[in-house]
Amino acid sequence: MTTADITIRGAGILGLSIAWACTLRGAKVCIVDPNGPASGSSGSVVGALSPHVPERWEPKKQFQLDSLLMAQGFWDTVKEHGGLSTGYMRTGRLQPIATDNVLALSHARSESARQLWQGQAEWSVIPVDLSNPWAPHSPTGMLIHDNLSAHMHPRMACAALVEALRTKGVEVQTEAPDIGKTVWATGAQGLVDLSAIYDHEVGAGEKGQAALLKFNMPNAPQLYADYLHVIPHEDGTVGVGSTSERYFDDPKSTDEQLEDIIDRIRVALPVLANAPVIERWAGLRPRSRTRAPMLGALPDRPEHFVANGGFKIAFGLAPKIAEVMTDLVLEGRNNIPNIFDIQASLQP
């Protein structure tokens, strides 16, 4: 076996994306995951890639903007090399506007988006198109539309990365020793392990439940209605979710909370009223103590790095996280925003 420059621990979206970026820069990479690719929260069924609101700008929002803007090129390259679709589509997002106060705020955000999104995407307020069955109900008759949002099928994206890496001679292994520098992208369990090592809570897994419905609307925009994401996938399914549960008995079981989500989305979007549920999913998403991704070098373990805590935005941030982690690991250049620096979460 070829000696690795980099060992990636974890074959979820962050581990696979970092492995891909390192491979493209010529590194020899070994990926290790005892459970296989996308076995944790990266195997979910939703896949919303959406920006925070364009106001009160700060480094986290700029990082997210950069990642969303580079996503098309990143995922096109993955598909070009591996031949598998990632399910990525930048078809925008629609959100109902519930009150006149929110309507006024939404108009103001249109102006701030023009400034903050640098003319590369738009946030606008549009009337509901009553002839469009995909348009959600809106009490004011108006919707927020942004064309920065995109969506993808998480499992398709991970499978496409695995195949692209395979064309470069990189396979996901169930076990292997650390060789070279090591990147820990081990999700919820990794946060538990770090919490034990540093004797305080660095982060934890937060349960999410989601459903997959059979309904074919592949080129439609994603929806955010009644605090739920509705994602039309290119394979003729629609992902709906999700719950956010800090307290739970079984991280992989679904219950009445998911049934409530399914009922609510059928009301918010009547076109889905009779769409059959073909899968119910539950799992743990890695949430850091700061709620921001944790990126950087471990201070007391030379040549060891962490990329974790992606929580609900890991897929949207993956292209940019892959870039900055590759800068750090391969070239020693630290372009990680302070808000994401792992040191903040490791402090007691």
C-alpha positions in Angstrom: 0.0 0.0 0.0 1.2 3.5 -0.9 2.3 5.5 2.2 -0.2 8.2 3.0 0.7 11.9 3.5 -2.7 12.4 5.1 -4.9 10.0 7.1 -8.5 11.2 7.2 -10.6 9.7 10.1 -14.2 9.8 9.1 -16.0 9.3 5.8 -18.8 11.8 6.2 -19.2 14.9 4.1 -16.3 16.8 5.8 -13.9 13.9 5.8 -14.6 13.0 2.1 -14.5 16.7 1.0 -11.1 17.3 2.7 -9.8 14.1 1.3 -10.9 15.2 -2.2 -9.3 18.6 -1.9 -6.0 17.1 -0.6 -6.0 14.6 -3.4 -6.4 17.2 -6.0 -3.4 19.0 -4.6 -1.3 15.9 -5.0 -1.4 14.4 -1.5 -1.5 10.7 -0.9 -4.6 10.2 1.2 -6.0 7.3 3.3 -9.6 7.5 4.6 -10.6 5.4 7.5 -14.1 4.9 8.8 -15.2 1.6 10.6 -18.8 2.2 9.6 -18.2 3.1 5.9 -19.1 6.3 4.0 -22.0 8.5 5.1 -22.9 6.2 8.0 -23.8 9.1 10.3 -25.6 12.4 9.7 -24.1 12.6 6.2 -26.5 9.8 5.3 -29.6 11.9 5.9 -32.3 12.7 3.3 -32.7 16.5 3.3 -29.7 18.5 1.9 -30.6 22.2 2.2 -27.7 24.5 1.2 -28.9 27.9 2.2 -27.5 31.2 3.4 -28.1 33.0 6.7 -30.1 36.3 6.3 -28.1 39.1 4.7 -27.7 41.4 7.7 -25.4 41.9 10.7 -22.5 40.6 8.6 -19.7 38.7 10.3 -17.0 36.2 9.3 -19.3 33.1 9.6 -21.7 34.6 7.1 -18.9 35.6 4.7 -17.4 32.1 4.9 -20.8 30.6 4.1 -21.3 32.9 1.2 -17.9 32.0 -0.2 -18.7 28.3 0.1 -22.1 28.6 -1.5 -20.6 30.5 -4.4 -17.8 28.0 -5.0 -20.2 25.0 -4.6 -21.1 24.6 -8.3 -17.5 24.3 -9.4 -16.6 22.0 -6.5 -19.4 19.6 -7.2 -19.0 19.8 -11.0 -15.4 18.6 -10.5 -16.5 15.7 -8.3 -19.0 14.6 -10.9 -16.5 15.1 -13.8 -14.0 12.8 -12.2 -16.2 10.1 -10.7 -19.1 10.1 -13.2 -21.8 10.1 -10.5 -24.4 12.8 -10.0 -24.1 14.6 -6.6 -27.7 15.8 -6.8 -26.5 19.4 -6.6 -28.8 22.0 -8.0 -28.7 25.7 -7.4 -32.5 26.3 -8.0 -33.0 28.9 -5.2 -35.4 28.9 -2.2 -38.9 30.1 -1.5 -40.1 31.2 2.0 -43.6 32.3 2.9 -43.9 35.7 4.6 -46.3 35.5 7.5 -46.8 39.1 8.7 -46.6 42.7 7.4 -43.7 43.3 9.8 -41.7 40.4 8.3 -42.7 41.7 4.8 -41.1 45.0 5.6 -38.0 43.4 7.0 -37.8 41.1 3.9 -37.8 44.2 1.6 -35.0 45.7 3.7 -33.0 42.5 3.4 -33.3 42.7 -0.4 -31.2 45.9 -0.3 -28.7 44.5 2.2 -28.2 41.4 0.0 -27.3 43.6 -3.0 -24.5 45.0 -0.9 -23.4 42.0 1.1 -23.7 39.3 -1.6 -21.6 41.4 -3.9 -24.0 41.2 -6.9 -23.4 37.4 -7.1 -26.8 36.5 -5.9 -30.2 38.1 -5.1 -32.7 38.1 -2.3 -36.1 39.4 -3.5 -39.8 39.6 -2.5 -42.2 38.1 -5.0 -46.0 37.4 -5.1 -47.2 33.9 -4.7 -47.8 32.3 -8.1 -51.2 30.7 -7.5 -50.9 28.7 -10.7 -47.8 26.9 -9.4 -48.6 23.9 -7.3 -45.1 24.0 -5.7 -45.7 27.5 -4.2 -46.3 27.3 -0.5 -49.2 29.0 1.2 -48.3 32.5 2.5 -50.6 34.6 4.7 -49.4 37.8 3.1 -49.5 36.5 -0.4 -45.8 37.2 -0.8 -42.7 35.0 -0.7 -39.0 35.5 -0.2 -37.0 34.2 -3.1 -33.2 33.9 -3.1 -31.2 32.4 -5.9 -28.1 31.7 -3.8 -29.7 28.7 -2.1 -29.0 25.2 -3.6 -29.8 21.7 -2.6 -28.4 18.2 -3.0 -29.1 14.6 -1.9 -26.6 14.0 0.9 -26.2 10.3 0.1 -25.7 11.0 -3.6 -23.1 13.7 -2.8 -21.1 11.3 -0.5 -21.3 8.5 -3.0 -20.1 10.8 -5.8 -17.1 11.8 -3.7 -16.3 8.2 -2.9 -16.3 7.3 -6.6 -14.3 10.4 -7.6 -11.7 9.5 -4.9 -11.6 5.9 -6.2 -10.6 7.2 -9.6 -7.5 8.7 -7.8 -6.7 5.4 -6.1 -8.2 6.3 -2.8 -10.5 3.9 -1.0 -12.4 4.2 2.2 -11.0 1.6 4.6 -12.6 0.2 7.8 -9.3 0.2 9.7 -5.8 1.4 9.1 -3.1 3.1 11.3 -2.4 6.8 11.3 0.2 7.6 8.7 1.4 11.1 8.1 -0.8 13.9 9.3 -4.2 13.0 10.6 -7.5 14.8 10.2 -10.3 13.9 12.6 -13.7 14.4 11.0 -15.5 11.9 13.1 -18.8 13.6 13.7 -20.9 13.2 16.9 -18.7 10.5 18.3 -15.7 12.6 17.8 -17.2 15.4 19.9 -17.8 12.9 22.7 -14.2 11.7 22.5 -12.9 15.3 22.6 -15.1 16.1 25.5 -13.6 13.1 27.4 -10.1 14.1 26.6 -10.4 17.7 27.6 -12.7 17.0 30.6 -15.5 19.4 29.6 -18.2 19.4 26.9 -16.7 20.4 23.6 -19.9 19.5 21.8 -22.5 16.8 21.4 -24.8 15.0 19.0 -28.2 16.6 18.5 -30.8 14.3 17.1 -32.7 15.1 13.9 -35.6 13.3 12.3 -36.5 13.6 8.6 -38.7 11.9 6.0 -38.3 11.0 2.4 -41.5 11.3 0.2 -42.1 10.0 -3.3 -42.8 13.0 -5.4 -41.2 14.1 -8.7 -40.3 17.8 -8.8 -36.5 17.7 -9.4 -35.9 21.2 -10.8 -38.1 23.1 -8.3 -36.6 25.4 -5.7 -36.2 24.2 -2.2 -38.8 25.5 0.3 -38.6 26.7 3.9 -42.1 26.7 5.2 -43.5 26.3 8.8 -39.8 26.1 10.0 -39.3 23.0 7.8 -37.0 22.4 4.9 -38.5 20.8 1.8 -36.0 19.5 -0.7 -36.9 18.1 -4.2 -34.3 15.7 -5.2 -33.4 14.7 -8.8 -34.3 11.1 -8.2 -38.0 11.8 -7.8 -38.1 12.1 -4.0 -38.6 15.0 -1.6 -36.7 15.3 1.7 -38.6 16.9 4.6 -37.1 17.9 8.0 -36.1 18.1 10.5 -36.4 18.0 14.3 -33.7 19.4 16.7 -33.6 17.3 19.8 -31.0 17.6 22.6 -32.7 15.1 24.8 -33.7 11.7 23.5 -33.7 8.0 24.4 -32.8 6.4 21.0 -30.8 8.5 18.5 -31.9 6.4 15.6 -35.6 5.9 16.2 -38.4 8.0 14.7 -41.5 8.9 16.6 -44.5 11.3 16.7 -42.3 14.3 16.3 -41.6 13.2 12.7 -45.2 12.4 12.1 -46.0 15.9 13.1 -43.5 17.2 10.6 -45.1 15.1 7.8 -48.6 16.4 8.7 -47.4 20.0 8.8 -45.7 19.9 5.5 -48.8 18.4 3.8 -50.8 21.4 5.1 -48.1 24.0 4.1 -47.7 22.4 0.6 -51.0 20.7 -0.4 -49.4 19.2 -3.5 -47.6 16.7 -1.2 -50.9 15.7 0.5 -50.9 12.3 -1.0 -47.2 11.8 -1.5 -46.2 8.4 0.1 -43.5 8.3 2.8 -40.9 5.9 1.6 -38.4 6.4 4.4 -38.2 7.8 7.9 -34.7 8.7 9.1 -33.1 9.7 12.4 -29.5 10.3 13.5 -27.1 12.5 15.4 -25.7 15.7 13.9 -22.5 17.0 15.5 -23.1 20.3 17.2 -20.1 22.1 18.8 -20.5 24.0 22.0 -20.2 27.3 20.0 -22.7 26.0 17.3 -20.0 26.8 14.7 -17.8 24.3 13.0 -14.6 23.4 14.8 -11.5 23.6 12.5 -7.8 23.5 13.2 -4.9 21.8 14.8 -5.0 20.1 18.1 -2.7 22.1 20.4 -1.3 19.1 22.3 -1.1 16.6 19.4 1.4 17.6 16.7 0.3 16.7 13.2 -3.3 16.1 14.3 -6.2 18.3 13.1 -10.0 18.4 13.6 -12.8 19.2 11.2 -16.1 18.7 13.1 -19.3 20.4 14.4 -20.8 21.0 11.0 -24.3 20.5 12.6 -27.0 21.6 10.1 -24.7 23.4 7.6 -21.9 21.0 6.9 -22.9 20.3 3.3 -23.2 24.0 2.5 -19.8 24.7 4.1 -18.0 21.6 2.8 -16.3 23.2 -0.3 -14.8 26.1 1.7 -14.0 23.9 4.8 -12.2 21.5 2.4 -10.2 24.4 1.0 -9.1 26.0 4.3 -8.3 22.6 5.9 -6.2 21.6 2.9 -4.4 25.0 3.1 -3.6 24.3 6.8 -2.7 20.6 6.6 -0.7 20.6 3.4 0.8 24.1 3.4 0.6 25.4 6.9 -1.5 28.4 5.9 -4.2 29.2 8.4 -7.1 30.8 6.7 -9.7 29.6 9.2 -11.9 32.4 10.7 -11.4 32.9 14.4 -15.1 31.9 15.0 -14.3 28.5 13.7 -11.0 28.0 15.4 -11.0 24.9 17.5 -9.3 26.6 20.4 -12.6 28.4 21.3 -14.3 25.0 21.9 -11.4 23.4 23.6 -11.2 26.1 26.3 -13.1 25.1 29.6 
